[in-house]
Amino acid sequence: MFTLSPVVSKMSTSLTDKQSKDLHNAIRAYLTAQGSTFSATLASFTQEDPHCKDDGDNAIPSRSHNLLARKWTSVVRLQRKVMQLEAKLKQAEEDIKHVGKGSLGSDGNANSVGLTLPREPARCVLEGHRGPITCVAMHPTFNLVVSASEDASVKVWDYESGEFEKTLKGHTNAVNGLCFDSRGEILASCSSDLSIKLWDCQNEFKCRKTLTGHEHTVSGVCFVPTSEHLISCSRDMSIRVWEINTGYCIHALNGGHNDWVRSVAVSPDGTLVASCSSDQTAKVWRLETTGSTSAALEELVVLRDHDHVVECISFSNASSDLTLRKLMRATSKEDGSGSGEGDGGDGKKGETKTSSSSSSSSSSSSSSSSSGGGGNASRVKGGQFVVTGSRDRTVRVWHVTTGKCICVFRDHENWVRNVQFHPSGHVVVSVGEDRTIRAFDLKEGRKSIRTINDAHTHFLTSFDMKGSMMVTGSIDKTLRTWSLK
């Protein structure tokens, strides 16, 4: 026999008589709506319901119909809201904690650039690609972001409104890399179809030139900010320098790495090129150009510590240089070395070129600038350090001149796919195949100060930041925009 009295007794401690009656009516309405499925249960419930016995009326009020379903969905919405508020509270507590430790912008304000980190939830989701997203790049001037995909297309979006703008078609295989020039006039894309295409941003993104010469997948591309040159890297293990105006390859470095060259980056002053490879190393090269028709790459340092494929690499900005030089001095004092070139506790020294020509050139002020060793130009623009991300799940920061690993971040639980220095200078931001966005505090040396879990429904592959916005791309074929606050 269906027994109700213990339930009524328990509910009576938390519900008024009217609330209890409304609940019972809602239960009877729900059971009635299920038809014959719960007819026996409904009969037993009605028979045992004290409210029906007292009133002698088994009619169900109209307001009770669908009441349980409405209450249930309301509870789910409230639970989701509570989770969002708890996440915001956690982020606020982290911000307060780091305010106390001085992890702020140069003005000491918690709302300054020092704490402009990505925050949940995502502002909007951009959908339209038919394949996984491989790369995203934000326009340096306009509110535009471009995305590349394995579906062989490049798409242009307005990241403020979330509106789709245009699809750039021309590649015949997966598009792997994107880069705007410093003025935002040209967009370069590289593809597994062995080509690089230059798109005219001032003329409706029409294709200006197609650059060919690589013999395998072109995996990375980057403009030289101070000249009319473009750097590319490929699975054919080469790094090439291109003249933008003519589309000619003016230098091809073959054999610089022993395996697929995954990514390239150029220093802010345009004098250094960094590359990373499946051979588990990263390298920094001095770029020497004569006019626009001649170029050469000279190896400066090999960075060895990763024990898996190095997926991504990026140069520091001027603010990051300042923060990391302070960290190196503090580390050297703790170690008692006094050299000012500490390794952060568990990094190893890279292999630097020791030829007489390199030694003599690094002693001069001009070459010191180009090698990231502290010359005036380098101090103003940045480029004295690089950050790498690897399939060994680590993010590492390196000093270019000495090749030493300054600090290591081990929080990621899967491959690290993209990493950049934050404009504030004291943070490194990374995304990975653990579906997270992470921010690491360089002042602390190792600590993660922001983690967004489940940022996408699948692996994250790329991101870019500008101003108060961040855009991420994923294997789930979508882009998401995030506020930096």
N, C-alpha and C positions, 0 to 999 in steps of 0.2 A: 504493500500500500504506500502511496506517495505521502511522505510526511513533511509538513511545512513548518511545524511549530518551532524546531531549533533554528531555522533560518529567520523566522519572524523575531524570535528572541534575540538573535545576534544583531539583526538590523535595527531593532528598537533602540539600541544604544547609540546609533548614529543617525537615524532617520526619524523625522516626526511622523505622526500618524497619517497626515495628508501625503507626505512624500512616499511613505510605504504603500499607501493605497494607489498612488499614481504609478509606482513601479510595478505593482502587481497587475494593474490594468494594461500597462505596456507589455508585460510578459505574456498576458493572455492574448493581446492583440497580435503579437509576434507569432505565437503558436497557432492562432487562427489563420494567419496569412500563409502558413506553410501547408494548409489543406489537410489531407488525410495522414500526412507523414507523422504528425505529432497529435493526432486526435485523442489517443488514450492518455497521453501526458496532459493534454489540455483539460480533459474531463477530471482527472485526478487533482490537477492544480486548482480547478474551479471548486471542486468539492471540499478541498482542504483550506481554501483561502478564507481567512476569518472575515475579511471585508465583505465578501459575497454573502457569508452567513449572516452578518449583522444587518446588511442592507436589504437582503432578500432580493437583490436585483443584479442579474448577471450581465446586464448590457454593458458593452465596452464603449466608453466615451470616444467621440471622433478625434479628440486631441491626442489620444493614446496611439492611434494608428501611425506606424513608422517611427514612433518615438525612440525605440531602442536603436534603430539604425542611425537615426540622426545623432543621438547621444554618442554612439560608438565612433562615428566619423569625426565628431567634434573632439573627442578624446585623442584620437590619432593626430589631428591637426595641432592640438595643444601640446602633445608630446613632442612633435617636430619643432614647434616654436620654443619649447623649453630647452631642447637640445641646441638650437641655434643661439639662444641667450646664454646658455652655459659655455658654449664655445667663445662667444664674445667676452664673457666674464673672464675666461681663462686667458684670452689675449690681453685684456686690460690688466690683469694681474701680472702678466709677463712684462708689459710695458712699464708698469710701476716699479717692478723689480729692477729693470735695466735703467730706469731713470735714476734710481739710487746709486747705480754703479757707473753712471756717467756715459752710458751708451746712447748719446744723443747727437744731434747735429751741432755744428760749430757755434750756434747761438744759444745752446743749452735749453732749447725749447722742445718739449715732448712732441709737439706737432710739426717740428721741422723735418727736413729731409732725412735726419738720422733715424727716424722710426717710420718711414714711409714703406711699410712692408705689406705684402698681399694679405687681404682679409677675406674671410668667408662671410656670406656665400658669394659665389660667382655672380657678376652683374648680368651677364647674358651668355647664351650658348649660340654659336654660329654654326649652322649646318648647311651642307651643300655638296661637299666632296663625296665621291663614290669610293674612295680608298683611304687608307691611313694617312694622317698628316705627318709629313717628314720635317717641315721647317716653317717657321713664321718670322716675319721681319716687319717692324713698324717704320713708317715713313718718318724721316727726321723733322719734317715741318708740318705736314697735314695730319688730320685724324684718320689716317689710313693704315691698315695692316694687310700684308699679303701673305698668303699661305701656299705652300707647295705640298703635293700629295703623290702617292703612288699611282693615282689615276691619270698621271701625265699632264695634269693641269695646274695652273697658277690662278688663284682667285684673289680679288681685291675687295676689301670690306671697309666700311666705316665703323670703327670700333666704338665710337661714342653712341651712335644710334643702333648699332647692331645690324645695319642694312648691308645687303650684298650689293656690290657695285659692278663687277666685271669679271669675266673669265678670260685668261690669256692662254690661247691654244697655239701650239707649235711643236712642243716636244712630243716624242713618240714613245717615251718610256717614263718610268718614275722620275719625278723631279726631286732632287736631294738637297739642294741648298739655294738660299736667296740672300741677296745683299743689296742695299741702296748705297749709292755714292754719297759723299759728305754733304752735297747740295740737294740731294733728293731728286736729281734730274734723270738719273739712269737706274734701272733695276737690272741686276744680273741674276740669272737662274742657271743651274747646272743639273745635268740629268744622266740617267743610266743609258741614254741614247748616244753617249760619248760627246755631246755638244754642250756649249755654253751659249746662252742667248742674252742679248742686251735689249731691254725694252725702254722706250722713250716715255718717261713719266709726264712730259710736257705736251705730248701729242697722242693722247688717249691710249698710252701704253702700247704703241705699235712697235713691232720688232725692228730694231735698227740694224743689228748684225747677228750672225751666227758664227761662233768661234769653234773651229774643229782642230784636232791634233792629238788629243788623248786617245789612248788605245783601249781603254776600259772605262767602267763607270766613273763619272766625274762626281765626287762626293762633297766637295767644298769649294766655296768661292768667296773672295773678299777684295774690296777696293783698297788701293793705297790712297790715304786721305790727302797727301801732299803732292800727288802727281797724277798723270793720266795713265795709270797702270792698274792692272787687275791681276790678282794671284789666284791660282786654282790648284786643286790637288785631286788625285785620282787613285783608283784601285790598280792602275798600272805602275804604282809606286813612284810616280813622278810628281814634281811641283813645277808649275809653269808660270811665267810672267808674260802678260799680254799687253800690247799697246791698244788702248781703247779706241782711238781715232781710226786706226787702220784695221784693227782686228787681228794683227799679226802676233804670233808667238815670238817674243824677242829673247827668251831664255827658257831652256828646259833642263831642270835638275833631275837626272835619272839616278836611281840608286841611293838617294839620300836616306831612305828608309828601306828596310828589308821586307816590308809587307805593305798592305793596303794603307795609304795615307788617308785618314778619316776626316780630318778637318784642318783648316788653316785660319790664322788670325794675323792682323797687321797692327803694330803698335800705334798709339795716337800720333806720334810724330812721323810715322811713315818710314822709319829707318830699320825696323826689325820685322821679321816674319817668324811666326811660331807655327809648328806643325805637330800633329800627333798621329799615331799609327797603330795598326794591329800588331806590330812588333813589340808592343808594350812600352814604347818609349815616346817621349816628346822631345822636340829639338827647337832651338832658337837660331835663326839665321840673320846675318847682316845683309840688308838689301842695298846694293850699290847700283845706281843708275847713271848713265851718261846721256843727257838729253832725254828724249822719249823713245829712242831707237835701240838702246843697248842697256842691258841689265845683267846682274850676277848675284848669286846667293852664296855667302860664305858662312860655313857652320861656326857658331860661337859656343854652344853648350848642348850637351845631351842630358836629358833629365830621366834618370832611371830610379824607380822605386815601385811603380805599379807592377802588379803581377798578373795583369790581364789586359785586354785591348783597351787603349786610351781613346775614348769616344770624342772628347771635346776639349777645346783649349781657348783661353781668352786672356787678353792683356789687361793689366790694371790701369786705372785712371789716376790722376794726380792726387786725389784725396786718399785713395787706397795706398799709394806709395808712401804718403806721410804716416798713415796708421801702421803700415808694415815695417817701416824703418824704426819706429818707436818700439814695436814688438821685438824686432831683432836686437835692439840695444838692451831692452829689458831682459831678454833671454840670455844674451852674452854676459850680463852682469850676474845673473843667477848661476851661470856655468863657471864664472870666474875667468872666462877667456879674454874678455876685454877687446875682442876683435870686432864686435858689432855685427857679426854674421852668424848668429845662432841658427839651429835647425829646428827649433820648436819641440825638441824632446825626442822625436822618434823618426826624423827624416834622415836621409843620407845625402852625402854630397854628390852632385852630378859630375859629369866628366866635361871639363872645359878644355878648349884648345890651348895648347901651350907653345905653339910655334913662336919663333922670335918676332915674326911680323905681327902676330896678334898681340904679343906682350908689349911691343913698342907702340902699337897703335892705341892700345887701351890706356897707356900712360898719358896720351895727349888728351886735351880737353874735348876736342871735337869728337874723337872716337869714344870717349867716355860717355858722351851724350848718346851716341847711337847704340852703345852696348847696354844701355840701361843702368850704368854704373853710377849715376848721380850727377851727370852734367846738367847745365842750366836748362837746356831745352827739354831733357827728359824729366827734370823735376817739375817743370811747368805743365807738361802735357801728360805725364804718366808713362807707363811701359817698363818700369823697373822690375815688375813681377808678372808672373803668369799664374793662372789657376787651371787645373786639369780635372776632368772627371773620367772615371774608368768603369769598366765592367767588374772590377774588383770591389765595387761598391764604395769607393773612397773618393773624396774631393781633396786635392792637394794644392797648396800654394807654394810657389818656388821663387827664389831670388835669381834673376836672370844672370847677373854678373858672376856669382859664385856657383850657381847650379844647385844650391842647397834647398832642401824642402823645409819651409818655414813652419808650416802647421798642416795637420791632417785631420779631416773630419770623417768619421766612420758611421754616421747615423743612418745612411740609406740602407735599405734591406734588399735592394736589387740594383741592376745596372744604373749608373748615372749617365744620363743622355745629353744634358746641356747644363752649362754653368757660366755665370757672369759675375763680375764685380758690380755691386750696387753703387749708384752715383754718390751716395753718402760717404763712401770710402771705408767704412768699418764693417761692412757686411758682404758676404758672398751668397748668392742665390743660386739654387740648383733644382733641377727636376729629374725624376728617374722612373724606372719601370716598377717601382713600388707604389706608383700612383700618387706620389707626394710632391709637394712644393716645400722646400726647406730653405731657411735663412740661417747662416752661421755668423757668429760675431767674431771678427778678427781681433778685437781688443781682448776678448777672453782667451783667444788662441784655439779653442776647440768647440766651444759650446754652441748648440743650436738654440736660437731664440724665437723661431717661428716654424711651425710645421702645419701644413694643411694636408690632412689625410683624405684619400679618395677624392682628389681634385678632379679626376676624370673617372669614367667607368672602366678604362683600360690604361695601358702604359702611356706615360707622358713622353714625348719625344723632343719637344722644343719649346722655347719661350722667348719673349723679348719684353723690355721695359722702356717706358718713356713717360716723363712727367709723373702724373698720378695714376697711370694705367699700366697693367701688365696683361699680356696675352699668352695663352698656352695652347699647344697643339698636342693631339693624342692619336693613338692607334684606333680609338673609337670613332674616327672620322670627323670629329668636331673640334672647334676652337672655343675657348672660354676666356672671357675678359674678367679681370679682377681689379678692384680699387686698391691703390697704394695709399694707406692712411697712416 
